[in-house]
Amino acid sequence: MTEKALRLGTRRSRLAMAQSGQVADAVSQVTGRPVELVEITTYGDVSREQLAQIGGTGVFVTALREALLKGEVDFAVHSLKDLPTGQPDELSLAAVPLREDPRDVIVARDALKFTDLPRGARIGTGSPRRMAQLNAYARAHGLDIETVAIRGNVDTRIRYVHDGELDAVVLAAAGLHRIGRIDEVTDFLSVDTVLPAPGQGALAIECTADNADLIAALGELDDPFTRAAVTAERSLLAALEAGCSAPVGALADLLADGQIVKEMRLRGVVGTTDGSRMVQLSTTGPVPETYDQAMALGRELAAEMLAQGAAGLMGERAQ
Ligand SMILES: NCc1[nH]cc(CCC(=O)O)c1CC(=O)O
């Protein structure tokens, strides 16, 4: 007897299809049921406006969530960094699988590294967070670069470099890895130079909160450390009252002594897009064992950053 297929709601972009396809295979393995992809168009996919102008939070996510709530699909996969920090009561974050490489990367012409870009080099990114940190690094190290606002999917962005319109673009390693273009990276940016977006490299698997059986099945794909880390990062973002398009970077990782994990460290940064003013801090604490402990780590760091003037650096985009 064949069981009814589970319906996975997905955006149509190459990245979304790639990550949904990978999750579909994993879910099929743990549930023993076939998984069918159901394509859904989101506002973020059709709009030509700059993402920051649309308002940022949730543009990629809303249509998928509506399909879940209408019962058109059984579960959905989001890039966790695109997910608004407030979790609706009717929906459950059933799994946060093991995170991919969280770093940002450069795809540049002539295999150039970020620090080898020539004077006046134009670097494309739609992200105020990336602009702020690249410009701050350039100021501190005497690089002369110009950050240029672009948007479009990953393939479109890389094309700007191949067409010679830009010297480089900044992208997430995870996205390139998932669509099979990681070989085109010319420089992996240290997180000491550019802290990634909260949740970058992680996926969120969501279903309706009333679907206990599916929540339990999807839960097998959950990685508790990734979940704790992204919970702390997103708690920081929420406590700064910033949206996903605000110039906020955050990364939680484990501090180990040999094989023994000692603590979790959470780093955060906020800055003006020109990189002239930055607040960058970190905190460490016991590895969170509960949701509340992970949330508390993020709130603590946010309070310290706000005390140093973080709110004043987020501009009118803060939301
Ligand atoms: N902003 C769009 C977006 N959302 C998720 C990823 C891929 C990386 C990830 O899963 O964090 C990307 C592309 C990018 O930033 O390069």
PDBQT file of the ligand as one rigid body, heavy atoms in Angstrom, charges set to zero:
ROOT
HETATM    1  N1  LIG A 401      18.688  36.995   0.942  1.00  0.00    +0.000 N 
HETATM    2  C1  LIG A 401      18.269  35.886   0.148  1.00  0.00    +0.000 C 
HETATM    3  C2  LIG A 401      18.828  34.599   0.651  1.00  0.00    +0.000 A 
HETATM    4  N2  LIG A 401      18.183  33.906   1.611  1.00  0.00    +0.000 N 
HETATM    5  C3  LIG A 401      18.909  32.781   1.883  1.00  0.00    +0.000 A 
HETATM    6  C4  LIG A 401      20.023  32.772   1.057  1.00  0.00    +0.000 A 
HETATM    7  C5  LIG A 401      20.993  31.676   1.011  1.00  0.00    +0.000 C 
HETATM    8  C6  LIG A 401      21.806  31.457   2.234  1.00  0.00    +0.000 C 
HETATM    9  C7  LIG A 401      21.116  30.978   3.464  1.00  0.00    +0.000 C 
HETATM   10  O1  LIG A 401      20.376  29.981   3.451  1.00  0.00    +0.000 OA
HETATM   11  O2  LIG A 401      21.344  31.597   4.496  1.00  0.00    +0.000 OA
HETATM   12  C8  LIG A 401      19.984  33.927   0.269  1.00  0.00    +0.000 A 
HETATM   13  C9  LIG A 401      20.925  34.342  -0.766  1.00  0.00    +0.000 C 
HETATM   14  C10 LIG A 401      22.149  35.070  -0.248  1.00  0.00    +0.000 C 
HETATM   15  O3  LIG A 401      22.071  35.799   0.751  1.00  0.00    +0.000 OA
HETATM   16  O4  LIG A 401      23.218  34.945  -0.867  1.00  0.00    +0.000 OA
ENDROOT
TORSDOF 0
